[in-house]
Amino acid sequence: MTLLGNLETLLACPACRFDGSSPVTSAANLAIMVMIVMLSAVGGGVVTLMLRFARGERKLLEENTPS
């Protein structure tokens, strides 16, 4: 019965129940930032890898093309 009485509190995330001084809110914000940084790093790595492949392919084609 106690859980059903506090259902709103149980379902609310720290961002929905904003309490700026709460350590849970700070941890949730930090976790979101870490995920954004990780996604950016992985995406940047994939783009960099594709650009390197494209440059290598272009260089290979230029070396093997008869003049």
PDB file of N, CA, C, O and CB in Angstrom:
ATOM      1  N   MET A   1       0.813  -1.188   0.000  1.00  0.00           N
ATOM      2  CA  MET A   1       0.000   0.000   0.000  1.00  0.00           C
ATOM      3  C   MET A   1       0.859   1.255   0.000  1.00  0.00           C
ATOM      4  O   MET A   1       0.492   2.264  -0.602  1.00  0.00           O
ATOM      5  CB  MET A   1      -0.926  -0.004   1.190  1.00  0.00           C
ATOM      6  N   THR A   2       1.980   1.196   0.660  1.00  0.00           N
ATOM      7  CA  THR A   2       2.840   2.374   0.722  1.00  0.00           C
ATOM      8  C   THR A   2       3.349   2.728  -0.665  1.00  0.00           C
ATOM      9  O   THR A   2       3.426   3.909  -1.005  1.00  0.00           O
ATOM     10  CB  THR A   2       4.018   2.138   1.678  1.00  0.00           C
ATOM     11  N   LEU A   3       3.698   1.732  -1.476  1.00  0.00           N
ATOM     12  CA  LEU A   3       4.186   1.998  -2.820  1.00  0.00           C
ATOM     13  C   LEU A   3       3.113   2.634  -3.694  1.00  0.00           C
ATOM     14  O   LEU A   3       3.409   3.529  -4.486  1.00  0.00           O
ATOM     15  CB  LEU A   3       4.680   0.717  -3.458  1.00  0.00           C
ATOM     16  N   LEU A   4       1.880   2.183  -3.560  1.00  0.00           N
ATOM     17  CA  LEU A   4       0.808   2.752  -4.362  1.00  0.00           C
ATOM     18  C   LEU A   4       0.511   4.188  -3.964  1.00  0.00           C
ATOM     19  O   LEU A   4       0.105   4.989  -4.806  1.00  0.00           O
ATOM     20  CB  LEU A   4      -0.442   1.911  -4.235  1.00  0.00           C
ATOM     21  N   GLY A   5       0.702   4.521  -2.714  1.00  0.00           N
ATOM     22  CA  GLY A   5       0.476   5.890  -2.254  1.00  0.00           C
ATOM     23  C   GLY A   5       1.524   6.848  -2.786  1.00  0.00           C
ATOM     24  O   GLY A   5       1.242   8.030  -2.985  1.00  0.00           O
ATOM     25  N   ASN A   6       2.734   6.350  -3.017  1.00  0.00           N
ATOM     26  CA  ASN A   6       3.834   7.189  -3.509  1.00  0.00           C
ATOM     27  C   ASN A   6       4.127   6.929  -4.981  1.00  0.00           C
ATOM     28  O   ASN A   6       5.268   7.085  -5.416  1.00  0.00           O
ATOM     29  CB  ASN A   6       5.093   6.947  -2.683  1.00  0.00           C
ATOM     30  N   LEU A   7       3.135   6.540  -5.745  1.00  0.00           N
ATOM     31  CA  LEU A   7       3.347   6.179  -7.138  1.00  0.00           C
ATOM     32  C   LEU A   7       3.904   7.332  -7.956  1.00  0.00           C
ATOM     33  O   LEU A   7       4.758   7.119  -8.816  1.00  0.00           O
ATOM     34  CB  LEU A   7       2.058   5.702  -7.749  1.00  0.00           C
ATOM     35  N   GLU A   8       3.441   8.542  -7.705  1.00  0.00           N
ATOM     36  CA  GLU A   8       3.945   9.701  -8.449  1.00  0.00           C
ATOM     37  C   GLU A   8       5.430   9.899  -8.200  1.00  0.00           C
ATOM     38  O   GLU A   8       6.181  10.208  -9.125  1.00  0.00           O
ATOM     39  CB  GLU A   8       3.175  10.970  -8.060  1.00  0.00           C
ATOM     40  N   THR A   9       5.852   9.724  -6.969  1.00  0.00           N
ATOM     41  CA  THR A   9       7.260   9.874  -6.622  1.00  0.00           C
ATOM     42  C   THR A   9       8.090   8.763  -7.258  1.00  0.00           C
ATOM     43  O   THR A   9       9.214   9.011  -7.695  1.00  0.00           O
ATOM     44  CB  THR A   9       7.441   9.868  -5.096  1.00  0.00           C
ATOM     45  N   LEU A  10       7.566   7.568  -7.317  1.00  0.00           N
ATOM     46  CA  LEU A  10       8.309   6.446  -7.883  1.00  0.00           C
ATOM     47  C   LEU A  10       8.478   6.563  -9.387  1.00  0.00           C
ATOM     48  O   LEU A  10       9.495   6.123  -9.925  1.00  0.00           O
ATOM     49  CB  LEU A  10       7.619   5.151  -7.553  1.00  0.00           C
ATOM     50  N   LEU A  11       7.515   7.139 -10.072  1.00  0.00           N
ATOM     51  CA  LEU A  11       7.562   7.217 -11.531  1.00  0.00           C
ATOM     52  C   LEU A  11       8.288   8.453 -12.042  1.00  0.00           C
ATOM     53  O   LEU A  11       8.652   8.503 -13.217  1.00  0.00           O
ATOM     54  CB  LEU A  11       6.168   7.196 -12.084  1.00  0.00           C
ATOM     55  N   ALA A  12       8.502   9.425 -11.214  1.00  0.00           N
ATOM     56  CA  ALA A  12       9.117  10.671 -11.666  1.00  0.00           C
ATOM     57  C   ALA A  12      10.634  10.528 -11.703  1.00  0.00           C
ATOM     58  O   ALA A  12      11.248  10.054 -10.747  1.00  0.00           O
ATOM     59  CB  ALA A  12       8.710  11.844 -10.750  1.00  0.00           C
ATOM     60  N   CYS A  13      11.228  10.943 -12.814  1.00  0.00           N
ATOM     61  CA  CYS A  13      12.685  10.937 -12.931  1.00  0.00           C
ATOM     62  C   CYS A  13      13.222  12.224 -12.299  1.00  0.00           C
ATOM     63  O   CYS A  13      12.441  13.136 -12.029  1.00  0.00           O
ATOM     64  CB  CYS A  13      13.135  10.812 -14.434  1.00  0.00           C
ATOM     65  N   PRO A  14      14.523  12.321 -12.057  1.00  0.00           N
ATOM     66  CA  PRO A  14      15.080  13.526 -11.434  1.00  0.00           C
ATOM     67  C   PRO A  14      14.851  14.781 -12.268  1.00  0.00           C
ATOM     68  O   PRO A  14      14.711  15.873 -11.718  1.00  0.00           O
ATOM     69  CB  PRO A  14      16.561  13.344 -11.196  1.00  0.00           C
ATOM     70  N   ALA A  15      14.812  14.633 -13.589  1.00  0.00           N
ATOM     71  CA  ALA A  15      14.586  15.808 -14.428  1.00  0.00           C
ATOM     72  C   ALA A  15      13.150  16.305 -14.306  1.00  0.00           C
ATOM     73  O   ALA A  15      12.896  17.507 -14.390  1.00  0.00           O
ATOM     74  CB  ALA A  15      14.907  15.489 -15.889  1.00  0.00           C
ATOM     75  N   CYS A  16      12.211  15.380 -14.107  1.00  0.00           N
ATOM     76  CA  CYS A  16      10.802  15.771 -13.959  1.00  0.00           C
ATOM     77  C   CYS A  16      10.544  16.390 -12.597  1.00  0.00           C
ATOM     78  O   CYS A  16       9.781  17.349 -12.481  1.00  0.00           O
ATOM     79  CB  CYS A  16       9.885  14.562 -14.161  1.00  0.00           C
ATOM     80  N   ARG A  17      11.172  15.847 -11.573  1.00  0.00           N
ATOM     81  CA  ARG A  17      11.046  16.397 -10.226  1.00  0.00           C
ATOM     82  C   ARG A  17      12.309  17.195  -9.953  1.00  0.00           C
ATOM     83  O   ARG A  17      13.124  16.789  -9.125  1.00  0.00           O
ATOM     84  CB  ARG A  17      10.832  15.267  -9.145  1.00  0.00           C
ATOM     85  N   PHE A  18      12.483  18.291 -10.611  1.00  0.00           N
ATOM     86  CA  PHE A  18      13.740  19.029 -10.543  1.00  0.00           C
ATOM     87  C   PHE A  18      14.018  19.519  -9.132  1.00  0.00           C
ATOM     88  O   PHE A  18      13.261  20.302  -8.559  1.00  0.00           O
ATOM     89  CB  PHE A  18      13.717  20.207 -11.506  1.00  0.00           C
ATOM     90  N   ASP A  19      15.112  19.041  -8.597  1.00  0.00           N
ATOM     91  CA  ASP A  19      15.631  19.522  -7.323  1.00  0.00           C
ATOM     92  C   ASP A  19      17.118  19.729  -7.555  1.00  0.00           C
ATOM     93  O   ASP A  19      17.899  18.780  -7.484  1.00  0.00           O
ATOM     94  CB  ASP A  19      15.340  18.510  -6.120  1.00  0.00           C
ATOM     95  N   GLY A  20      17.505  20.943  -7.827  1.00  0.00           N
ATOM     96  CA  GLY A  20      18.875  21.252  -8.222  1.00  0.00           C
ATOM     97  C   GLY A  20      19.939  20.846  -7.228  1.00  0.00           C
ATOM     98  O   GLY A  20      21.083  20.611  -7.616  1.00  0.00           O
ATOM     99  N   SER A  21      19.594  20.758  -5.963  1.00  0.00           N
ATOM    100  CA  SER A  21      20.601  20.434  -4.963  1.00  0.00           C
ATOM    101  C   SER A  21      20.687  18.939  -4.678  1.00  0.00           C
ATOM    102  O   SER A  21      21.527  18.510  -3.887  1.00  0.00           O
ATOM    103  CB  SER A  21      20.308  21.176  -3.687  1.00  0.00           C
ATOM    104  N   SER A  22      19.840  18.148  -5.302  1.00  0.00           N
ATOM    105  CA  SER A  22      19.828  16.712  -5.043  1.00  0.00           C
ATOM    106  C   SER A  22      21.004  16.020  -5.730  1.00  0.00           C
ATOM    107  O   SER A  22      21.287  16.296  -6.896  1.00  0.00           O
ATOM    108  CB  SER A  22      18.506  16.097  -5.514  1.00  0.00           C
ATOM    109  N   PRO A  23      21.684  15.132  -5.026  1.00  0.00           N
ATOM    110  CA  PRO A  23      22.784  14.399  -5.661  1.00  0.00           C
ATOM    111  C   PRO A  23      22.287  13.453  -6.762  1.00  0.00           C
ATOM    112  O   PRO A  23      23.036  13.138  -7.687  1.00  0.00           O
ATOM    113  CB  PRO A  23      23.557  13.604  -4.609  1.00  0.00           C
ATOM    114  N   VAL A  24      21.042  13.004  -6.670  1.00  0.00           N
ATOM    115  CA  VAL A  24      20.489  12.139  -7.709  1.00  0.00           C
ATOM    116  C   VAL A  24      20.338  12.917  -9.014  1.00  0.00           C
ATOM    117  O   VAL A  24      20.631  12.392 -10.088  1.00  0.00           O
ATOM    118  CB  VAL A  24      19.129  11.556  -7.268  1.00  0.00           C
ATOM    119  N   THR A  25      19.886  14.153  -8.924  1.00  0.00           N
ATOM    120  CA  THR A  25      19.750  14.996 -10.112  1.00  0.00           C
ATOM    121  C   THR A  25      21.115  15.271 -10.732  1.00  0.00           C
ATOM    122  O   THR A  25      21.270  15.210 -11.952  1.00  0.00           O
ATOM    123  CB  THR A  25      19.049  16.320  -9.760  1.00  0.00           C
ATOM    124  N   SER A  26      22.099  15.571  -9.898  1.00  0.00           N
ATOM    125  CA  SER A  26      23.453  15.816 -10.399  1.00  0.00           C
ATOM    126  C   SER A  26      24.019  14.577 -11.079  1.00  0.00           C
ATOM    127  O   SER A  26      24.652  14.675 -12.131  1.00  0.00           O
ATOM    128  CB  SER A  26      24.376  16.252  -9.257  1.00  0.00           C
ATOM    129  N   ALA A  27      23.791  13.406 -10.477  1.00  0.00           N
ATOM    130  CA  ALA A  27      24.290  12.164 -11.067  1.00  0.00           C
ATOM    131  C   ALA A  27      23.585  11.862 -12.388  1.00  0.00           C
ATOM    132  O   ALA A  27      24.221  11.406 -13.337  1.00  0.00           O
ATOM    133  CB  ALA A  27      24.103  10.994 -10.089  1.00  0.00           C
ATOM    134  N   ALA A  28      22.285  12.111 -12.456  1.00  0.00           N
ATOM    135  CA  ALA A  28      21.547  11.871 -13.701  1.00  0.00           C
ATOM    136  C   ALA A  28      22.039  12.808 -14.794  1.00  0.00           C
ATOM    137  O   ALA A  28      22.206  12.385 -15.937  1.00  0.00           O
ATOM    138  CB  ALA A  28      20.030  12.054 -13.484  1.00  0.00           C
ATOM    139  N   ASN A  29      22.272  14.070 -14.462  1.00  0.00           N
ATOM    140  CA  ASN A  29      22.779  15.024 -15.455  1.00  0.00           C
ATOM    141  C   ASN A  29      24.178  14.630 -15.923  1.00  0.00           C
ATOM    142  O   ASN A  29      24.486  14.738 -17.110  1.00  0.00           O
ATOM    143  CB  ASN A  29      22.798  16.450 -14.873  1.00  0.00           C
ATOM    144  N   LEU A  30      25.010  14.183 -15.016  1.00  0.00           N
ATOM    145  CA  LEU A  30      26.359  13.739 -15.384  1.00  0.00           C
ATOM    146  C   LEU A  30      26.294  12.505 -16.285  1.00  0.00           C
ATOM    147  O   LEU A  30      27.047  12.399 -17.253  1.00  0.00           O
ATOM    148  CB  LEU A  30      27.192  13.431 -14.119  1.00  0.00           C
ATOM    149  N   ALA A  31      25.398  11.580 -15.967  1.00  0.00           N
ATOM    150  CA  ALA A  31      25.253  10.380 -16.790  1.00  0.00           C
ATOM    151  C   ALA A  31      24.799  10.739 -18.200  1.00  0.00           C
ATOM    152  O   ALA A  31      25.275  10.149 -19.170  1.00  0.00           O
ATOM    153  CB  ALA A  31      24.257   9.407 -16.148  1.00  0.00           C
ATOM    154  N   ILE A  32      23.895  11.689 -18.325  1.00  0.00           N
ATOM    155  CA  ILE A  32      23.443  12.128 -19.645  1.00  0.00           C
ATOM    156  C   ILE A  32      24.597  12.750 -20.412  1.00  0.00           C
ATOM    157  O   ILE A  32      24.765  12.479 -21.601  1.00  0.00           O
ATOM    158  CB  ILE A  32      22.281  13.130 -19.521  1.00  0.00           C
ATOM    159  N   MET A  33      25.390  13.575 -19.756  1.00  0.00           N
ATOM    160  CA  MET A  33      26.527  14.208 -20.428  1.00  0.00           C
ATOM    161  C   MET A  33      27.559  13.163 -20.866  1.00  0.00           C
ATOM    162  O   MET A  33      28.120  13.270 -21.956  1.00  0.00           O
ATOM    163  CB  MET A  33      27.186  15.246 -19.501  1.00  0.00           C
ATOM    164  N   VAL A  34      27.809  12.166 -20.032  1.00  0.00           N
ATOM    165  CA  VAL A  34      28.758  11.101 -20.394  1.00  0.00           C
ATOM    166  C   VAL A  34      28.261  10.347 -21.617  1.00  0.00           C
ATOM    167  O   VAL A  34      29.046  10.029 -22.511  1.00  0.00           O
ATOM    168  CB  VAL A  34      28.964  10.122 -19.213  1.00  0.00           C
ATOM    169  N   MET A  35      26.957  10.058 -21.666  1.00  0.00           N
ATOM    170  CA  MET A  35      26.404   9.355 -22.826  1.00  0.00           C
ATOM    171  C   MET A  35      26.514  10.196 -24.097  1.00  0.00           C
ATOM    172  O   MET A  35      26.809   9.668 -25.170  1.00  0.00           O
ATOM    173  CB  MET A  35      24.941   8.984 -22.571  1.00  0.00           C
ATOM    174  N   ILE A  36      26.277  11.498 -23.978  1.00  0.00           N
ATOM    175  CA  ILE A  36      26.402  12.375 -25.147  1.00  0.00           C
ATOM    176  C   ILE A  36      27.846  12.417 -25.631  1.00  0.00           C
ATOM    177  O   ILE A  36      28.099  12.363 -26.834  1.00  0.00           O
ATOM    178  CB  ILE A  36      25.912  13.799 -24.814  1.00  0.00           C
ATOM    179  N   VAL A  37      28.792  12.513 -24.705  1.00  0.00           N
ATOM    180  CA  VAL A  37      30.211  12.535 -25.071  1.00  0.00           C
ATOM    181  C   VAL A  37      30.613  11.214 -25.733  1.00  0.00           C
ATOM    182  O   VAL A  37      31.337  11.218 -26.729  1.00  0.00           O
ATOM    183  CB  VAL A  37      31.089  12.800 -23.823  1.00  0.00           C
ATOM    184  N   MET A  38      30.150  10.089 -25.190  1.00  0.00           N
ATOM    185  CA  MET A  38      30.488   8.793 -25.771  1.00  0.00           C
ATOM    186  C   MET A  38      29.908   8.638 -27.178  1.00  0.00           C
ATOM    187  O   MET A  38      30.585   8.148 -28.082  1.00  0.00           O
ATOM    188  CB  MET A  38      29.983   7.667 -24.873  1.00  0.00           C
ATOM    189  N   LEU A  39      28.667   9.054 -27.357  1.00  0.00           N
ATOM    190  CA  LEU A  39      28.057   8.985 -28.689  1.00  0.00           C
ATOM    191  C   LEU A  39      28.801   9.871 -29.680  1.00  0.00           C
ATOM    192  O   LEU A  39      29.008   9.487 -30.831  1.00  0.00           O
ATOM    193  CB  LEU A  39      26.581   9.396 -28.625  1.00  0.00           C
ATOM    194  N   SER A  40      29.201  11.053 -29.233  1.00  0.00           N
ATOM    195  CA  SER A  40      29.945  11.960 -30.104  1.00  0.00           C
ATOM    196  C   SER A  40      31.306  11.373 -30.474  1.00  0.00           C
ATOM    197  O   SER A  40      31.744  11.472 -31.621  1.00  0.00           O
ATOM    198  CB  SER A  40      30.127  13.323 -29.425  1.00  0.00           C
ATOM    199  N   ALA A  41      31.966  10.764 -29.495  1.00  0.00           N
ATOM    200  CA  ALA A  41      33.282  10.174 -29.761  1.00  0.00           C
ATOM    201  C   ALA A  41      33.168   9.012 -30.742  1.00  0.00           C
ATOM    202  O   ALA A  41      33.969   8.909 -31.671  1.00  0.00           O
ATOM    203  CB  ALA A  41      33.934   9.698 -28.450  1.00  0.00           C
ATOM    204  N   VAL A  42      32.197   8.148 -30.551  1.00  0.00           N
ATOM    205  CA  VAL A  42      32.019   7.009 -31.458  1.00  0.00           C
ATOM    206  C   VAL A  42      31.626   7.496 -32.851  1.00  0.00           C
ATOM    207  O   VAL A  42      32.156   7.010 -33.850  1.00  0.00           O
ATOM    208  CB  VAL A  42      30.948   6.034 -30.908  1.00  0.00           C
ATOM    209  N   GLY A  43      30.705   8.449 -32.924  1.00  0.00           N
ATOM    210  CA  GLY A  43      30.307   9.005 -34.220  1.00  0.00           C
ATOM    211  C   GLY A  43      31.471   9.677 -34.927  1.00  0.00           C
ATOM    212  O   GLY A  43      31.648   9.518 -36.135  1.00  0.00           O
ATOM    213  N   GLY A  44      32.266  10.430 -34.171  1.00  0.00           N
ATOM    214  CA  GLY A  44      33.449  11.073 -34.756  1.00  0.00           C
ATOM    215  C   GLY A  44      34.461  10.050 -35.246  1.00  0.00           C
ATOM    216  O   GLY A  44      35.090  10.239 -36.288  1.00  0.00           O
ATOM    217  N   GLY A  45      34.618   8.970 -34.497  1.00  0.00           N
ATOM    218  CA  GLY A  45      35.535   7.910 -34.919  1.00  0.00           C
ATOM    219  C   GLY A  45      35.081   7.241 -36.205  1.00  0.00           C
ATOM    220  O   GLY A  45      35.901   6.934 -37.069  1.00  0.00           O
ATOM    221  N   VAL A  46      33.783   7.014 -36.336  1.00  0.00           N
ATOM    222  CA  VAL A  46      33.250   6.389 -37.553  1.00  0.00           C
ATOM    223  C   VAL A  46      33.448   7.322 -38.747  1.00  0.00           C
ATOM    224  O   VAL A  46      33.855   6.878 -39.821  1.00  0.00           O
ATOM    225  CB  VAL A  46      31.743   6.040 -37.381  1.00  0.00           C
ATOM    226  N   VAL A  47      33.164   8.599 -38.566  1.00  0.00           N
ATOM    227  CA  VAL A  47      33.346   9.562 -39.658  1.00  0.00           C
ATOM    228  C   VAL A  47      34.815   9.658 -40.042  1.00  0.00           C
ATOM    229  O   VAL A  47      35.142   9.686 -41.229  1.00  0.00           O
ATOM    230  CB  VAL A  47      32.809  10.950 -39.256  1.00  0.00           C
ATOM    231  N   THR A  48      35.703   9.710 -39.056  1.00  0.00           N
ATOM    232  CA  THR A  48      37.138   9.768 -39.337  1.00  0.00           C
ATOM    233  C   THR A  48      37.600   8.524 -40.086  1.00  0.00           C
ATOM    234  O   THR A  48      38.384   8.622 -41.030  1.00  0.00           O
ATOM    235  CB  THR A  48      37.931   9.922 -38.035  1.00  0.00           C
ATOM    236  N   LEU A  49      37.124   7.366 -39.674  1.00  0.00           N
ATOM    237  CA  LEU A  49      37.493   6.125 -40.348  1.00  0.00           C
ATOM    238  C   LEU A  49      37.022   6.125 -41.800  1.00  0.00           C
ATOM    239  O   LEU A  49      37.770   5.722 -42.691  1.00  0.00           O
ATOM    240  CB  LEU A  49      36.908   4.923 -39.605  1.00  0.00           C
ATOM    241  N   MET A  50      35.811   6.566 -42.045  1.00  0.00           N
ATOM    242  CA  MET A  50      35.288   6.618 -43.418  1.00  0.00           C
ATOM    243  C   MET A  50      36.085   7.592 -44.281  1.00  0.00           C
ATOM    244  O   MET A  50      36.357   7.313 -45.448  1.00  0.00           O
ATOM    245  CB  MET A  50      33.806   7.020 -43.410  1.00  0.00           C
ATOM    246  N   LEU A  51      36.456   8.733 -43.708  1.00  0.00           N
ATOM    247  CA  LEU A  51      37.263   9.698 -44.464  1.00  0.00           C
ATOM    248  C   LEU A  51      38.641   9.128 -44.792  1.00  0.00           C
ATOM    249  O   LEU A  51      39.157   9.338 -45.889  1.00  0.00           O
ATOM    250  CB  LEU A  51      37.410  11.007 -43.674  1.00  0.00           C
ATOM    251  N   ARG A  52      39.235   8.408 -43.842  1.00  0.00           N
ATOM    252  CA  ARG A  52      40.546   7.794 -44.110  1.00  0.00           C
ATOM    253  C   ARG A  52      40.444   6.731 -45.197  1.00  0.00           C
ATOM    254  O   ARG A  52      41.319   6.630 -46.057  1.00  0.00           O
ATOM    255  CB  ARG A  52      41.124   7.174 -42.825  1.00  0.00           C
ATOM    256  N   PHE A  53      39.366   5.930 -45.158  1.00  0.00           N
ATOM    257  CA  PHE A  53      39.162   4.934 -46.205  1.00  0.00           C
ATOM    258  C   PHE A  53      38.992   5.605 -47.562  1.00  0.00           C
ATOM    259  O   PHE A  53      39.544   5.142 -48.561  1.00  0.00           O
ATOM    260  CB  PHE A  53      37.942   4.063 -45.889  1.00  0.00           C
ATOM    261  N   ALA A  54      38.235   6.690 -47.601  1.00  0.00           N
ATOM    262  CA  ALA A  54      37.998   7.386 -48.861  1.00  0.00           C
ATOM    263  C   ALA A  54      39.294   7.981 -49.405  1.00  0.00           C
ATOM    264  O   ALA A  54      39.560   7.895 -50.604  1.00  0.00           O
ATOM    265  CB  ALA A  54      36.945   8.488 -48.676  1.00  0.00           C
ATOM    266  N   ARG A  55      40.095   8.579 -48.539  1.00  0.00           N
ATOM    267  CA  ARG A  55      41.374   9.150 -48.985  1.00  0.00           C
ATOM    268  C   ARG A  55      42.319   8.052 -49.480  1.00  0.00           C
ATOM    269  O   ARG A  55      42.996   8.220 -50.494  1.00  0.00           O
ATOM    270  CB  ARG A  55      42.040   9.943 -47.837  1.00  0.00           C
ATOM    271  N   GLY A  56      42.358   6.936 -48.764  1.00  0.00           N
ATOM    272  CA  GLY A  56      43.222   5.826 -49.178  1.00  0.00           C
ATOM    273  C   GLY A  56      42.788   5.251 -50.512  1.00  0.00           C
ATOM    274  O   GLY A  56      43.630   4.925 -51.349  1.00  0.00           O
ATOM    275  N   GLU A  57      41.492   5.123 -50.720  1.00  0.00           N
ATOM    276  CA  GLU A  57      40.973   4.611 -51.987  1.00  0.00           C
ATOM    277  C   GLU A  57      41.300   5.579 -53.125  1.00  0.00           C
ATOM    278  O   GLU A  57      41.701   5.155 -54.209  1.00  0.00           O
ATOM    279  CB  GLU A  57      39.449   4.383 -51.898  1.00  0.00           C
ATOM    280  N   ARG A  58      41.130   6.869 -52.876  1.00  0.00           N
ATOM    281  CA  ARG A  58      41.445   7.868 -53.906  1.00  0.00           C
ATOM    282  C   ARG A  58      42.931   7.827 -54.258  1.00  0.00           C
ATOM    283  O   ARG A  58      43.300   7.893 -55.431  1.00  0.00           O
ATOM    284  CB  ARG A  58      41.050   9.284 -53.427  1.00  0.00           C
ATOM    285  N   LYS A  59      43.784   7.718 -53.232  1.00  0.00           N
ATOM    286  CA  LYS A  59      45.235   7.648 -53.476  1.00  0.00           C
ATOM    287  C   LYS A  59      45.589   6.390 -54.252  1.00  0.00           C
ATOM    288  O   LYS A  59      46.422   6.435 -55.157  1.00  0.00           O
ATOM    289  CB  LYS A  59      46.015   7.683 -52.145  1.00  0.00           C
ATOM    290  N   LEU A  60      44.963   5.262 -53.908  1.00  0.00           N
ATOM    291  CA  LEU A  60      45.215   4.014 -54.601  1.00  0.00           C
ATOM    292  C   LEU A  60      44.791   4.105 -56.055  1.00  0.00           C
ATOM    293  O   LEU A  60      45.493   3.609 -56.937  1.00  0.00           O
ATOM    294  CB  LEU A  60      44.493   2.872 -53.914  1.00  0.00           C
ATOM    295  N   LEU A  61      43.654   4.731 -56.316  1.00  0.00           N
ATOM    296  CA  LEU A  61      43.180   4.887 -57.692  1.00  0.00           C
ATOM    297  C   LEU A  61      44.106   5.797 -58.500  1.00  0.00           C
ATOM    298  O   LEU A  61      44.363   5.540 -59.676  1.00  0.00           O
ATOM    299  CB  LEU A  61      41.753   5.448 -57.702  1.00  0.00           C
ATOM    300  N   GLU A  62      44.606   6.860 -57.867  1.00  0.00           N
ATOM    301  CA  GLU A  62      45.520   7.772 -58.576  1.00  0.00           C
ATOM    302  C   GLU A  62      46.830   7.077 -58.913  1.00  0.00           C
ATOM    303  O   GLU A  62      47.399   7.328 -59.975  1.00  0.00           O
ATOM    304  CB  GLU A  62      45.797   9.029 -57.731  1.00  0.00           C
ATOM    305  N   GLU A  63      47.325   6.205 -58.029  1.00  0.00           N
ATOM    306  CA  GLU A  63      48.588   5.508 -58.271  1.00  0.00           C
ATOM    307  C   GLU A  63      48.429   4.456 -59.367  1.00  0.00           C
ATOM    308  O   GLU A  63      49.379   4.215 -60.113  1.00  0.00           O
ATOM    309  CB  GLU A  63      49.093   4.851 -56.977  1.00  0.00           C
ATOM    310  N   ASN A  64      47.277   3.832 -59.488  1.00  0.00           N
ATOM    311  CA  ASN A  64      47.081   2.739 -60.439  1.00  0.00           C
ATOM    312  C   ASN A  64      46.446   3.167 -61.745  1.00  0.00           C
ATOM    313  O   ASN A  64      46.246   2.334 -62.628  1.00  0.00           O
ATOM    314  CB  ASN A  64      46.244   1.683 -59.819  1.00  0.00           C
ATOM    315  N   THR A  65      46.123   4.440 -61.893  1.00  0.00           N
ATOM    316  CA  THR A  65      45.524   4.920 -63.125  1.00  0.00           C
ATOM    317  C   THR A  65      46.642   5.259 -64.122  1.00  0.00           C
ATOM    318  O   THR A  65      47.558   6.012 -63.795  1.00  0.00           O
ATOM    319  CB  THR A  65      44.616   6.160 -62.855  1.00  0.00           C
ATOM    320  N   PRO A  66      46.564   4.707 -65.324  1.00  0.00           N
ATOM    321  CA  PRO A  66      47.612   5.039 -66.307  1.00  0.00           C
ATOM    322  C   PRO A  66      47.466   6.495 -66.766  1.00  0.00           C
ATOM    323  O   PRO A  66      46.357   6.998 -66.943  1.00  0.00           O
ATOM    324  CB  PRO A  66      47.540   4.076 -67.534  1.00  0.00           C
ATOM    325  N   SER A  67      48.600   7.149 -66.951  1.00  0.00           N
ATOM    326  CA  SER A  67      48.603   8.557 -67.356  1.00  0.00           C
ATOM    327  C   SER A  67      48.481   8.707 -68.846  1.00  0.00           C
ATOM    328  O   SER A  67      48.468   9.828 -69.354  1.00  0.00           O
ATOM    329  CB  SER A  67      49.858   9.244 -66.880  1.00  0.00           C
TER     330      SER A  67
END
